[in-house]
Amino acid sequence: KAGVTQTPRYLIKTRGQQVTLSCSPISGHRSVSWYQQTPGQGLQFLFEYFSETQRNKGNFPGRFSGRQFSNSRSEMNVSTLELGDSALYLCASSRITGGGGTDTQYFGPGTRLTVL
Amino acid sequence: KNEVEQSPQNLTAQEGEFITINCSYSVGISALHWLQQHPGGGIVSLFMLSSGKKKHGRLIATINIQEKHSSLHITASHPRDSAVYICAVLIFGNEKLTFGTGTRLTIIP
């Protein structure tokens, strides 16, 4: 079974731009969670989508948004990029919902975003 | 104060040593996860626990709900175990994983 894939793997943007990251979950998994990892804050939960609905959201500004498609693929968007948005963005899929905590999570390789 | 605390922050050991990494939390939880992150960023889920003990190969994870504490043990450690180990909890009534800051483990041949 193919693992979780994320595209692109690396991205460089400038302040003020917007970016869209993509995540394809393991086949049959309906939950996709997104996380931000920075050296200062560590790993933080962004949001979770299950069956095309946002189920949970972390403490991030409205510039961070996402969606999920009928095939469970998910995208996250960050608008009006700030320097502090530079981070590794990870997605993870699981069979069932629950903020990523009630079922084994399978992580993708991440997208490393650099904002200049 | 962080809701999830890990210790030690850094650990260096010789190959073959028995390793223990600790995770303490201050809130009621419904599940606890141990994750492994190798250089380059990839994260692998090692265990999900809500009670007792789980074992997979040389790795053992235990949790004591009353004491709000979990440990990850590695027996016969090997250089390939070098990674950052992260504890994460699902807090009751809050369906969002909350992460510890991680323990960086280095195993020297």
HADDOCK unambig.tbl for C-alpha pairs under 7 A between the chains (distance, minus, plus):
assign (segid A and resid 42 and name CA) (segid B and resid 101 and name CA) 5.93 0.50 0.50
assign (segid A and resid 43 and name CA) (segid B and resid 99 and name CA) 6.14 0.50 0.50
assign (segid A and resid 44 and name CA) (segid B and resid 98 and name CA) 6.99 0.50 0.50
assign (segid A and resid 44 and name CA) (segid B and resid 99 and name CA) 6.95 0.50 0.50
assign (segid A and resid 45 and name CA) (segid B and resid 96 and name CA) 6.59 0.50 0.50
assign (segid A and resid 45 and name CA) (segid B and resid 97 and name CA) 6.41 0.50 0.50
assign (segid A and resid 56 and name CA) (segid B and resid 95 and name CA) 6.86 0.50 0.50
assign (segid A and resid 98 and name CA) (segid B and resid 95 and name CA) 5.48 0.50 0.50
assign (segid A and resid 99 and name CA) (segid B and resid 95 and name CA) 4.53 0.50 0.50
assign (segid A and resid 99 and name CA) (segid B and resid 96 and name CA) 4.44 0.50 0.50
assign (segid A and resid 99 and name CA) (segid B and resid 97 and name CA) 6.27 0.50 0.50
assign (segid A and resid 100 and name CA) (segid B and resid 96 and name CA) 6.78 0.50 0.50
assign (segid A and resid 100 and name CA) (segid B and resid 97 and name CA) 6.44 0.50 0.50
assign (segid A and resid 101 and name CA) (segid B and resid 31 and name CA) 6.55 0.50 0.50
assign (segid A and resid 101 and name CA) (segid B and resid 90 and name CA) 5.39 0.50 0.50
assign (segid A and resid 101 and name CA) (segid B and resid 96 and name CA) 6.87 0.50 0.50
assign (segid A and resid 101 and name CA) (segid B and resid 97 and name CA) 5.78 0.50 0.50
assign (segid A and resid 102 and name CA) (segid B and resid 31 and name CA) 6.66 0.50 0.50
assign (segid A and resid 104 and name CA) (segid B and resid 45 and name CA) 6.82 0.50 0.50
assign (segid A and resid 104 and name CA) (segid B and resid 48 and name CA) 6.58 0.50 0.50
assign (segid A and resid 105 and name CA) (segid B and resid 45 and name CA) 6.27 0.50 0.50
assign (segid A and resid 106 and name CA) (segid B and resid 44 and name CA) 6.90 0.50 0.50
assign (segid A and resid 106 and name CA) (segid B and resid 45 and name CA) 6.71 0.50 0.50
assign (segid A and resid 107 and name CA) (segid B and resid 43 and name CA) 5.85 0.50 0.50
assign (segid A and resid 107 and name CA) (segid B and resid 44 and name CA) 6.56 0.50 0.50
assign (segid A and resid 108 and name CA) (segid B and resid 42 and name CA) 6.95 0.50 0.50
assign (segid A and resid 109 and name CA) (segid B and resid 41 and name CA) 6.60 0.50 0.50
assign (segid A and resid 109 and name CA) (segid B and resid 42 and name CA) 4.92 0.50 0.50
assign (segid A and resid 110 and name CA) (segid B and resid 41 and name CA) 6.98 0.50 0.50
